[in-house]
Amino acid sequence: MILRSTRDVLEAVRNGDLSVSKAEKVLKLDALSIVDEIARLDLNRHLRRGVPEIIYAKGKSLKQLESIAATLLRNSRRSNISTPIILSKVSKDQATFLESRFSNKALPLKFRYFEAANIVAFVPSILSPKRTGRVALISAGTSDIAVLNESEVILELLGSRTIRFNDVGIAALKRLSSPLKQIERFDPDSIIVAAGMEAALPSLIAGLSSVPVIGLPTSVGYGYGKNGEAALMSMLQACPLGICVVNIDGGVAAGIIAWLIANRSSQRD
C-alpha cells in the first residue's frame, strides 16, 4: 500500500486497508523535524501537496546530506508512507558518498542516482501504482538537455507519463513538424519547453498549442544576456498567453509545476 497524499490515507481507511488508529498516526506525524540544528524538514509536505520536500544538495556538506537523508529515511519507515525522497543539484562526489552510506542498508526505499539530471532519489520498488497525467518535454538545443533531464526525472519519480523531443529549436523549423504531431496525439496536460539563447521556442509552441506551456530558461548563451538572462527575459515578455516561466535552470521547478497540473487533470478524468 502506497500512501502519497491525505486523500490516499482517507481512501485506505474507507477501503479497510488502514485502521483509523494507524491513519491518525500518519496524519499526526510531526510536521517538522530538526536535524542537528542544520535543517528543518517539512515531513508532511507530500500529504498536503502530493509533492515531497526536495532537498537542494548544492552547498551542503557530505555530513549534512547524510544526516538529512537518514532522518527522511527513518520517517519513511516509521510512517509507512512510500513516497520518493529526492535530492537535487547533487554533485558526483556527493552521490558517491550517499551511495556508500545507504545503498547496502536494509531500507524501505532504494538508492538511485540519475547522473544526467544530478538527482539522487530513494524510491519504493514500485514508483507509483497509477500514472498521474501526461507531460510533453521539448529542448530547443542539445545544450538544454541537461536541465530538461531534471524535469523528466521528477515527473518519472512522481508518476507522470512523458514524451520528449530534443534539439528542435527555431533555427530549423522543419525539425519541429513531426514532434508537434506526435505531441498532439499524446494529448499532454502541459508542455515543458527548455531553451537558452534568445529562447523563442516557448512562444512558438504556445502559439500552436492549446495546453499550458512551462518555459524553462537555461544558462546557455554568451555575450550580452549571457547565463540565461536573455532567455528568461524573452520568456517573461512572450506575446502568446498561456506561458508560465520558472527560474533559470529550474528543471525541478518546471517538473513540479507540470506534475501538479497533470495530477489535477488526472483526478478529473
matplotlib code that plots the C-alpha trace (Angstrom):
import matplotlib.pyplot as plt

x = [0.0, 1.4, 0.3, 1.2, -1.3, -4.0, -6.6, -4.7, -4.9, -8.6, -9.3, -7.3, -9.4, -12.6, -11.5, -10.5, -6.8, -5.7, -7.1, -8.3, -5.6, -2.8, -4.3, -4.3, -0.7, 0.2, -1.7, -0.3, 3.4, 5.5, 5.2, 8.8, 11.9, 15.0, 18.2, 21.3, 20.3, 21.2, 17.8, 14.1, 12.5, 8.8, 7.9, 4.2, 4.5, 3.6, 0.4, -0.6, 0.5, 1.3, 4.9, 7.6, 10.1, 13.1, 16.5, 18.8, 22.2, 24.5, 26.4, 25.7, 28.5, 28.6, 27.8, 24.9, 23.4, 23.9, 22.1, 19.2, 18.8, 18.9, 16.2, 13.9, 14.5, 13.6, 10.5, 9.6, 9.9, 8.0, 5.1, 4.5, 4.3, 6.1, 6.9, 10.3, 12.9, 14.6, 17.8, 18.5, 21.7, 23.8, 27.4, 29.2, 31.2, 28.0, 26.2, 29.1, 29.2, 25.5, 25.6, 28.4, 26.3, 22.9, 22.9, 23.7, 21.4, 18.1, 15.9, 12.3, 13.4, 16.3, 19.1, 19.1, 21.4, 20.2, 23.6, 22.4, 19.9, 22.2, 19.4, 19.6, 16.4, 15.4, 12.5, 9.9, 10.2, 7.1, 7.3, 3.6, 0.6, -1.2, 0.1, -0.8, -1.4, 0.8, 3.5, 5.5, 9.1, 11.0, 14.5, 15.4, 19.0, 21.4, 22.9, 19.5, 19.1, 20.8, 18.4, 15.4, 16.6, 15.8, 12.2, 11.9, 13.3, 10.9, 8.0, 9.1, 9.5, 6.1, 4.4, 3.5, 3.8, 6.0, 7.0, 10.2, 12.0, 15.4, 17.1, 14.1, 14.8, 13.7, 16.9, 15.3, 11.6, 11.2, 12.6, 9.5, 6.9, 7.0, 7.3, 4.3, 2.2, 3.3, 2.7, -0.8, -1.6, -0.1, -2.5, -0.5, -1.8, 1.1, 4.4, 7.8, 10.0, 13.7, 15.6, 18.6, 20.0, 17.0, 14.6, 12.0, 10.7, 8.3, 6.4, 6.2, 4.9, 2.4, 1.1, 0.4, -0.8, -4.0, -2.4, -0.3, 3.4, 6.0, 9.0, 12.3, 15.1, 18.6, 22.0, 23.0, 24.3, 27.2, 27.9, 25.1, 22.3, 24.6, 24.0, 20.3, 19.3, 18.2, 16.3, 14.5, 13.6, 12.4, 10.1, 8.7, 8.0, 6.4, 3.5, 1.3, -0.7, -0.6, 3.1, 4.4, 8.1, 10.4, 13.8, 17.0, 18.0, 14.9, 14.3, 13.0, 10.5, 9.3, 8.8, 6.8, 4.5, 3.9, 3.1, 0.7, -1.2, -1.1, -2.1, -5.1, -6.2, -6.0, -8.3, -10.9, -10.6]
y = [0.0, 3.3, 6.5, 9.6, 12.1, 12.8, 11.5, 8.2, 7.9, 8.6, 6.2, 3.5, 3.8, 3.8, 0.6, -1.1, -1.2, 1.1, 1.3, 4.6, 4.5, 4.0, 6.7, 9.0, 8.3, 9.0, 12.3, 13.4, 12.9, 15.8, 18.4, 19.5, 17.5, 19.4, 17.8, 18.6, 22.3, 22.4, 21.7, 21.8, 19.2, 19.5, 15.9, 16.3, 18.3, 15.3, 14.8, 18.4, 18.8, 15.4, 16.6, 15.8, 18.3, 18.2, 18.7, 21.1, 19.5, 22.2, 23.9, 21.2, 19.2, 15.4, 15.1, 17.4, 15.4, 12.1, 13.4, 14.8, 11.6, 9.4, 11.5, 11.3, 7.5, 7.0, 8.9, 6.9, 3.7, 5.0, 6.5, 3.7, 6.3, 5.2, 8.4, 9.2, 11.1, 13.4, 15.4, 17.9, 19.5, 16.6, 16.5, 13.3, 13.3, 13.8, 11.0, 8.6, 9.4, 8.9, 5.6, 4.3, 5.2, 4.0, 1.6, -1.6, -1.0, -2.7, 0.4, 0.7, 2.9, 2.1, 4.4, 5.6, 8.1, 9.9, 11.2, 13.0, 15.0, 15.5, 13.9, 11.3, 9.6, 6.9, 5.2, 2.4, -0.7, 0.4, 4.1, 4.7, 2.3, 4.8, 7.2, 10.8, 12.6, 13.3, 15.8, 16.6, 17.8, 19.7, 21.1, 23.8, 22.6, 19.9, 22.2, 22.5, 18.7, 18.5, 20.9, 19.2, 15.9, 17.3, 17.8, 14.4, 12.6, 14.5, 13.5, 9.9, 9.7, 11.3, 9.0, 11.1, 9.7, 11.7, 12.2, 14.0, 15.6, 17.2, 19.8, 21.1, 24.8, 27.5, 27.6, 25.0, 24.9, 21.7, 19.8, 20.7, 19.4, 15.7, 16.3, 18.5, 15.9, 13.3, 15.6, 16.3, 12.6, 12.2, 14.8, 16.2, 18.2, 20.6, 21.1, 22.0, 23.9, 24.3, 26.9, 29.2, 31.9, 34.1, 31.4, 31.9, 28.3, 28.5, 31.4, 29.4, 26.3, 28.4, 29.9, 26.4, 24.6, 24.6, 23.4, 25.4, 25.8, 25.9, 28.0, 26.7, 29.1, 27.7, 29.3, 28.7, 31.8, 34.2, 38.0, 40.3, 38.4, 35.5, 32.9, 32.7, 36.3, 36.9, 33.6, 34.5, 38.0, 36.7, 34.1, 36.7, 39.0, 36.3, 37.5, 34.4, 33.9, 30.6, 30.6, 30.4, 30.7, 29.2, 30.5, 29.9, 26.2, 25.5, 22.0, 20.7, 23.6, 23.1, 19.4, 20.0, 22.6, 20.2, 17.3, 19.4, 20.3, 16.7, 15.3, 17.6, 16.8, 13.0, 13.4, 14.9, 12.2]
z = [0.0, -1.1, 0.7, -1.2, 0.0, 2.6, 0.0, -0.2, 3.6, 3.7, 0.8, 2.6, 5.7, 3.7, 1.9, 5.1, 4.2, 7.0, 10.6, 12.0, 14.7, 12.1, 9.9, 12.8, 13.5, 9.9, 9.9, 13.3, 12.4, 13.5, 10.7, 11.3, 12.0, 13.2, 12.0, 14.1, 14.1, 10.4, 8.7, 9.5, 7.3, 6.3, 6.7, 5.9, 2.7, 0.5, 2.4, 1.8, -1.7, -3.1, -3.6, -1.1, 0.1, -2.3, -0.7, -2.6, -2.2, -3.7, -0.9, 1.7, 3.2, 3.0, 6.7, 6.4, 3.5, 5.3, 8.4, 6.3, 4.3, 7.4, 9.0, 6.0, 5.7, 9.3, 8.9, 5.8, 7.7, 10.7, 8.8, 6.3, 3.6, 0.4, -1.4, -3.1, -1.2, -3.7, -3.6, -6.4, -7.8, -6.5, -7.5, -8.5, -5.2, -3.1, -5.0, -4.5, -0.8, -0.3, -2.2, 0.0, 3.1, 2.1, -0.9, 1.0, 4.0, 4.6, 3.8, 2.8, -0.1, -2.5, -3.6, -7.2, -8.9, -12.0, -13.1, -16.2, -14.1, -11.0, -8.8, -6.1, -5.0, -2.6, -4.2, -3.5, -5.5, -7.4, -8.1, -8.5, -8.8, -11.0, -13.6, -13.0, -16.3, -19.3, -19.9, -23.1, -22.9, -25.5, -25.6, -28.1, -28.4, -27.3, -24.7, -23.0, -22.5, -19.1, -17.4, -19.0, -17.6, -14.2, -15.2, -16.7, -13.7, -11.3, -13.5, -13.6, -9.8, -9.2, -11.7, -14.8, -18.3, -20.6, -24.2, -25.1, -28.1, -28.1, -30.3, -32.1, -31.9, -34.3, -36.2, -38.4, -38.0, -40.1, -37.1, -35.1, -37.5, -36.6, -32.8, -32.7, -34.5, -32.0, -29.1, -30.3, -30.4, -26.9, -25.7, -22.8, -19.9, -20.2, -22.2, -20.7, -23.2, -22.2, -24.2, -23.9, -26.2, -27.2, -26.1, -28.9, -28.9, -25.9, -27.7, -30.9, -29.0, -27.0, -30.3, -31.7, -28.6, -26.5, -23.3, -20.7, -21.7, -19.0, -20.1, -18.7, -19.4, -19.4, -18.8, -22.5, -24.3, -24.4, -24.6, -23.8, -21.9, -21.1, -18.4, -19.2, -18.6, -22.2, -22.2, -19.0, -20.2, -23.5, -21.9, -19.5, -22.4, -24.5, -26.6, -26.6, -23.5, -21.6, -20.7, -17.2, -16.6, -13.9, -12.9, -15.0, -15.0, -12.8, -14.2, -10.8, -10.5, -14.1, -13.4, -10.2, -11.9, -14.7, -12.3, -10.3, -13.5, -14.7, -11.3, -11.0, -14.6, -14.0, -10.9, -13.2, -15.9]

ax = plt.figure().add_subplot(projection="3d")
ax.plot(x, y, z, "-o")
ax.set_aspect("equal")
plt.show()
